[in-house]
Amino acid sequence: MPATTSDIIVQFVETSDRDKRRAIAKRYGLTLVDAHEEPLAYLYEADTDNLTQLCNELTNEDYVLVASPPDTFTYRSISQGVV
């Protein structure tokens, strides 16, 4: 059975650079759809059977603040907590 294509939003820490973001996207097989600069958040498509597990794994990455499906996404800031 093929994996389901799902949208996922990933918010990166401000200190992440383009190479670090690309490496994370490549490691998890994410395809960039759109980007938002303030806060630094990216909309990706991911082929996965378990979106919750993928979000948890991404959130554990050093340069990721939060990863979630668009309908449950909450912007976060290092200095302000949940916005």
Backbone bond lengths (Angstrom), bond angles and torsions (degrees), N, CA, C in turn:
res aa  C-N    CA-C-N  psi(-1)  N-CA   C-N-CA  omega(-1)  CA-C   N-CA-C  phi
1 M - - - 1.450 - - 1.530 108.73 -
2 P 1.339 117.76 127.90 1.461 119.79 -178.60 1.527 111.86 -71.51
3 A 1.329 115.03 153.94 1.465 120.38 178.66 1.526 109.73 -69.09
4 T 1.310 115.37 155.18 1.462 122.39 177.60 1.515 109.30 -85.56
5 T 1.338 117.10 139.01 1.459 120.77 175.05 1.518 107.58 -86.89
6 S 1.325 116.01 123.10 1.464 121.97 -177.88 1.513 110.09 -128.58
7 D 1.323 116.18 151.60 1.454 121.37 172.98 1.519 108.93 -86.67
8 I 1.327 115.26 144.75 1.448 121.47 178.54 1.526 108.00 -144.87
9 I 1.324 116.13 136.38 1.463 120.71 176.27 1.521 107.33 -105.22
10 V 1.328 115.04 132.48 1.460 121.67 179.30 1.523 107.90 -121.89
11 Q 1.326 115.95 123.96 1.461 120.49 175.40 1.522 107.79 -103.99
12 F 1.321 115.48 125.31 1.459 122.24 -178.21 1.517 111.09 -98.94
13 V 1.340 116.00 155.55 1.460 120.48 174.54 1.523 108.21 -69.61
14 E 1.320 115.64 155.06 1.461 120.97 -176.27 1.525 112.66 -63.31
15 T 1.329 117.81 -24.98 1.461 120.74 -177.76 1.528 113.38 -83.74
16 S 1.320 117.43 -2.32 1.466 119.04 178.82 1.527 109.06 -74.03
17 D 1.315 115.80 142.93 1.461 118.67 176.55 1.526 108.98 -108.17
18 R 1.319 115.96 173.65 1.463 121.33 -175.42 1.529 111.46 -57.96
19 D 1.334 117.38 -41.02 1.461 120.17 -179.20 1.520 111.98 -63.27
20 K 1.326 117.39 -40.73 1.465 120.92 179.07 1.527 110.63 -66.04
21 R 1.338 116.88 -42.16 1.467 120.36 179.16 1.521 110.95 -64.67
22 R 1.331 116.96 -42.52 1.467 120.62 178.97 1.524 111.24 -64.95
23 A 1.326 116.97 -39.25 1.470 120.36 179.65 1.523 111.02 -63.15
24 I 1.320 116.81 -41.90 1.467 120.69 178.16 1.528 110.10 -64.51
25 A 1.329 116.75 -45.66 1.465 120.26 179.52 1.527 111.05 -60.69
26 K 1.318 117.13 -42.21 1.459 120.93 179.96 1.527 110.90 -66.50
27 R 1.330 116.97 -42.67 1.472 121.67 -179.18 1.526 111.06 -58.53
28 Y 1.319 116.80 -36.42 1.466 120.75 -176.36 1.529 113.29 -101.68
29 G 1.320 117.37 4.95 1.462 120.72 177.61 1.512 113.69 66.72
30 L 1.338 116.60 37.90 1.458 121.49 -178.38 1.529 110.57 -91.04
31 T 1.316 116.27 140.33 1.455 122.65 177.39 1.523 108.39 -109.64
32 L 1.342 116.99 121.00 1.459 121.51 -177.91 1.518 110.90 -67.58
33 V 1.336 116.23 130.94 1.458 122.48 177.93 1.525 109.98 -110.63
34 D 1.339 117.17 -44.15 1.465 121.58 -176.69 1.526 108.79 -158.14
35 A 1.331 116.00 160.54 1.460 121.14 179.92 1.517 110.16 -135.97
36 H 1.322 115.38 150.11 1.462 123.33 177.90 1.517 106.22 -130.83
37 E 1.335 117.46 125.01 1.461 119.79 -171.85 1.516 115.19 -81.72
38 E 1.302 118.84 -29.68 1.469 119.68 -175.40 1.513 110.07 -133.86
39 P 1.305 120.68 101.99 1.458 128.56 -2.83 1.523 110.55 -72.53
40 L 1.301 117.31 165.82 1.451 123.95 -175.46 1.527 109.72 -73.07
41 A 1.328 116.10 93.17 1.463 121.60 -177.13 1.520 109.89 -131.04
42 Y 1.314 116.18 142.85 1.453 122.34 -177.60 1.520 110.00 -126.59
43 L 1.333 115.39 139.20 1.461 121.83 173.83 1.519 107.14 -98.62
44 Y 1.315 116.11 122.78 1.460 122.55 179.48 1.517 109.80 -121.34
45 E 1.324 114.83 161.00 1.457 121.81 166.05 1.522 106.86 -106.81
46 A 1.310 115.92 140.19 1.461 120.72 -179.68 1.518 108.90 -135.40
47 D 1.318 115.85 137.21 1.456 121.44 173.77 1.524 106.97 -92.98
48 T 1.318 115.85 108.39 1.464 119.83 -176.13 1.520 110.86 -151.76
49 D 1.317 115.25 149.43 1.464 121.09 173.48 1.519 111.13 -92.41
50 N 1.351 116.47 -14.40 1.459 119.72 -176.74 1.534 109.01 -137.50
51 L 1.326 115.86 86.16 1.460 121.33 -177.24 1.527 111.61 -63.78
52 T 1.312 117.52 -36.83 1.467 120.72 179.36 1.523 110.97 -61.65
53 Q 1.318 116.79 -44.82 1.464 120.34 179.04 1.521 110.62 -63.90
54 L 1.336 117.77 -42.15 1.463 121.13 178.38 1.526 110.75 -61.14
55 C 1.324 117.54 -43.63 1.465 121.29 178.43 1.528 110.67 -61.01
56 N 1.325 116.93 -43.08 1.468 121.04 179.14 1.524 111.24 -63.83
57 E 1.317 117.41 -43.15 1.461 120.87 179.32 1.527 110.84 -64.04
58 L 1.322 116.62 -43.42 1.466 120.18 178.99 1.522 111.39 -63.67
59 T 1.321 117.49 -41.83 1.459 121.44 -178.77 1.528 111.03 -64.14
60 N 1.323 117.99 -23.65 1.461 121.56 177.25 1.527 113.25 -82.63
61 E 1.331 118.38 -6.14 1.461 121.53 177.13 1.532 109.59 -69.65
62 D 1.334 116.73 148.80 1.467 122.24 -176.58 1.530 114.18 -58.73
63 Y 1.317 118.88 -35.37 1.463 120.89 -172.81 1.524 113.39 -104.83
64 V 1.328 117.43 11.95 1.464 121.77 -178.92 1.525 109.42 -109.98
65 L 1.339 116.19 128.76 1.466 120.74 174.53 1.521 110.94 -82.96
66 V 1.323 115.90 -47.26 1.457 120.30 -176.38 1.529 108.79 -157.39
67 A 1.333 115.50 148.58 1.455 122.42 175.26 1.515 107.61 -139.28
68 S 1.318 116.49 131.41 1.461 119.18 -179.38 1.518 110.61 -162.82
69 P 1.328 116.95 165.60 1.458 120.26 172.94 1.532 109.01 -63.38
70 P 1.328 118.17 150.74 1.473 120.81 -177.07 1.526 114.66 -55.75
71 D 1.326 118.47 -34.49 1.461 120.23 -176.19 1.528 113.20 -73.97
72 T 1.331 118.23 -13.76 1.466 120.29 178.37 1.525 112.28 -119.69
73 F 1.332 116.78 10.30 1.463 120.08 -174.65 1.523 111.71 -72.65
74 T 1.342 115.54 136.39 1.463 122.89 174.51 1.516 107.62 -126.17
75 Y 1.343 116.87 122.69 1.465 119.41 177.85 1.515 109.24 -65.42
76 R 1.311 115.80 138.95 1.458 121.10 178.18 1.509 109.59 -126.34
77 S 1.306 115.09 154.62 1.458 121.25 178.15 1.521 107.83 -133.99
78 I 1.309 116.13 141.02 1.471 119.90 179.20 1.520 110.48 -60.31
79 S 1.318 116.98 -41.68 1.460 120.00 -174.77 1.526 113.19 -84.87
80 Q 1.332 118.36 -23.17 1.445 119.77 -171.93 1.526 113.80 -112.66
81 G 1.324 119.09 -3.45 1.461 119.93 -174.77 1.510 110.10 72.17
82 V 1.297 117.31 -149.47 1.466 120.79 179.63 1.517 108.94 -75.07
83 V 1.325 115.47 130.20 1.475 120.90 -179.10 1.500 109.82 -96.79
